């Protein structure tokens, strides 16, 4: 029982624990420490990550979710309330703590200031390797807000504008950088609004697709607990004149449907893509496409927009066969 109590006390101070660390702290054999940790896993009090001597034990994923009135909420207050609701956040230290605080405050402030929503929902989830922050409002949606401000033709054009860099809907009050700076400091960043989704990750990959219809905006940022990056590092790496220029994106077609059949679907998918230089058409999860769909994408649209390169990826054999036919020159 003393070893069990010690294990839980150590995990109140550290994110994870190994059997060797418990054995040394409790002055017991590694075997005895291992048996106690396995017992805690069996009870659901801990989860195991890794195997052999490299195995580590830690509490299961923890979460806290709170709602705030935007009329009287402020971003630092939101952060303090979440920290009180989930004391385990105190175990997040160093650069990860700095990035967590930055992401939560910036996302909350952006929603409070710009969303035109009466209420805000904020979720924090702490797991073995990362902490996730999610802020959701019930406003007009970030892509629609950008569309109106820039007088664009569609929400998709607004998404593409955001994907390429900061967009200031009200230049007199802000520079439109907050969402982008969060994206630059997160392991993965996602935006969902106006039936569209946009994601960016720390490896420089990005993509967009169709999302479930919902009011407002859902923004989600993931921070790795082992990150070495500081907020300052990310901000110094960004220059307003060129570093934000993003011209390549991946379009996840499965978000449109598993079977893509018509030219009308193709035209909806392609609307606004002429703003980009390269678009990867990701067919993972798509079971079948019609000849009409493929022809509209890879012959008709591609011929009309030679400045944008379309290239297919992740195709099954059936999809690849149809796409190859669409890419073939016409028989004369």
Secondary structure, DSSP 4 states (H G I P E B T S, - for coil): -HHHHHHHHHHTTSS-B-HHHHHHHHT--HHHHHHHHHHHHHTTS-EEES-GGG-EEEPPPEEEEEEEETTT--HHHHHHHHHHH-GGGGG--HHHHHHHHHHHHHHHHHHHHHS--SEEEEEEEE-SSEEEEEEEE-SS-HHHHHHHHHT-S-HHHHHHHHHHS---SSTTT--S-HHHHHHHHSSEEEEEETTEEEEEETTS-EEEEE----SSEEEEEEEETT----HHHHHHT--TTTTT---EEEEEGGGT-SEE--HHHHHHHHTTGGGSSEEEEE-TT--EE-HHHHHIIIIIIHHHTTTSEEEEES--HHHHHHHHHHHSPPP-
